[in-house]
């Protein structure tokens, strides 16, 4: 996967695209900065969401959601380990009841 462009670069390109002169297309701006026109369109759309101009998930919300999902996955794995350990220990106790202790 290609390395993402720095946030400052993306913000600069979006700012230039928003403040472009009449007759200057997004394709020309994208070519000037060496990015694909679709990439620039996505950056502009995400900028609208981040600025609150359009509904959607902001970058910070996406990062928070990703972290929460990672934490949930870890907790589910820990619960599974504990569940298996409890089942193993309860089986060991049941099998050990027939023997006498000295």
C-alpha positions as CSV (number, residue, x, y, z in Angstrom):
1,X,0.0,0.0,0.0
2,X,1.4,3.4,-0.9
3,X,2.5,5.7,1.9
4,X,-0.2,8.4,2.6
5,X,0.5,12.0,1.8
6,X,1.2,14.2,4.8
7,X,-1.8,16.0,6.3
8,X,-0.2,19.4,5.6
9,X,0.2,18.6,2.0
10,X,-3.4,17.4,1.6
11,X,-4.7,20.5,3.4
12,X,-2.6,22.8,1.1
13,X,-3.8,21.0,-2.1
14,X,-7.5,21.3,-0.9
15,X,-7.0,24.9,-0.1
16,X,-5.6,25.7,-3.5
17,X,-8.4,23.7,-5.2
18,X,-11.0,25.6,-3.3
19,X,-9.5,29.0,-4.1
20,X,-8.8,28.3,-7.7
21,X,-9.4,30.8,-10.4
22,X,-12.2,30.6,-13.0
23,X,-11.4,28.1,-15.7
24,X,-8.9,26.1,-13.7
25,X,-10.1,22.6,-13.3
26,X,-9.5,20.1,-10.5
27,X,-7.7,17.9,-13.0
28,X,-5.1,20.7,-13.6
29,X,-4.6,21.3,-9.9
30,X,-4.2,17.6,-9.3
31,X,-1.7,17.3,-12.1
32,X,0.3,20.3,-10.8
33,X,0.6,18.6,-7.4
34,X,1.2,15.2,-8.8
35,X,-1.9,13.5,-7.4
36,X,-4.7,11.7,-9.1
37,X,-7.9,13.8,-9.7
38,X,-10.0,11.3,-7.9
39,X,-7.7,11.5,-4.9
40,X,-8.1,15.3,-4.8
41,X,-11.9,14.9,-5.0
42,X,-11.8,12.5,-2.0
43,X,-9.7,14.9,0.0
44,X,-12.1,17.7,-0.8
45,X,-15.1,15.6,0.3
46,X,-13.3,14.5,3.5
47,X,-12.5,18.2,4.2
48,X,-16.1,19.1,3.9
49,X,-17.0,16.4,6.4
50,X,-14.2,17.4,8.8
51,X,-15.3,21.1,8.6
52,X,-18.9,20.1,9.3
53,X,-20.3,21.2,6.0
54,X,-21.4,17.7,5.1
55,X,-22.6,14.7,7.2
56,X,-20.2,11.8,7.7
57,X,-17.4,10.4,9.8
58,X,-14.6,12.8,10.5
59,X,-10.9,11.7,10.6
60,X,-10.8,11.9,14.4
61,X,-14.0,9.8,14.7
62,X,-12.6,7.2,12.3
63,X,-9.4,6.9,14.3
64,X,-11.4,6.6,17.5
65,X,-13.7,4.0,16.0
66,X,-10.7,2.0,14.7
67,X,-9.0,2.1,18.2
68,X,-12.3,1.0,19.8
69,X,-12.7,-1.9,17.4
70,X,-9.1,-3.0,18.1
71,X,-9.7,-2.8,21.9
72,X,-13.0,-4.8,21.5
73,X,-11.2,-7.5,19.5
74,X,-8.5,-7.8,22.2
75,X,-11.1,-8.0,25.0
76,X,-13.0,-10.7,23.1
77,X,-9.8,-12.7,22.7
78,X,-9.1,-12.3,26.4
79,X,-12.7,-13.4,27.3
80,X,-12.3,-16.5,25.1
81,X,-9.0,-17.5,26.9
82,X,-10.7,-17.1,30.2
83,X,-13.7,-19.1,29.1
84,X,-11.5,-21.9,27.9
85,X,-9.5,-21.8,31.1
86,X,-12.6,-22.0,33.3
87,X,-13.9,-25.0,31.2
88,X,-10.6,-26.8,31.5
89,X,-10.4,-26.2,35.3
90,X,-14.0,-27.3,35.9
91,X,-13.3,-30.5,33.9
92,X,-10.2,-31.1,36.0
93,X,-12.2,-30.7,39.2
94,X,-14.9,-33.1,38.0
95,X,-12.4,-35.8,37.1
96,X,-10.5,-35.3,40.3
97,X,-13.5,-35.9,42.6
98,X,-13.3,-39.7,42.5
99,X,-9.8,-39.7,44.1
100,X,-9.3,-39.3,47.8
101,X,-6.9,-36.9,49.4
102,X,-4.4,-38.0,52.0
